[in-house]
Amino acid sequence: MSIVVNVDVMMAKRKMSSQELAEKIGITQANLSILKTGKAKAVRFSTLEAICKALDCQPGDILEYKD
């Protein structure tokens, strides 16, 4: 089982760069990269909320469960 992070998919749909998203949500590009590659061990709800607000999407658009 695994959780897939689809931030890059939503960024592409919204035509937003990593730098732009990182600035909007208040994290470094390095931390955003860790999140995008699925190497993050956890995501704060406040960060998830900021991502959803910046990308105008729902948490389910960002996180996906795959068996």
TATA-V994188 format. One record per helix or strand. SS is the DSSP state (H for helix, E for strand). FROM is the first residue (numbers start at 0). TO is the last residue. If there is no record, write none. Layout:
((SS;FROM;TO) (SS;FROM;TO))
This chain:
((E;1;4) (H;6;13) (H;17;24) (H;28;35) (H;44;54) (H;58;61) (E;62;65))
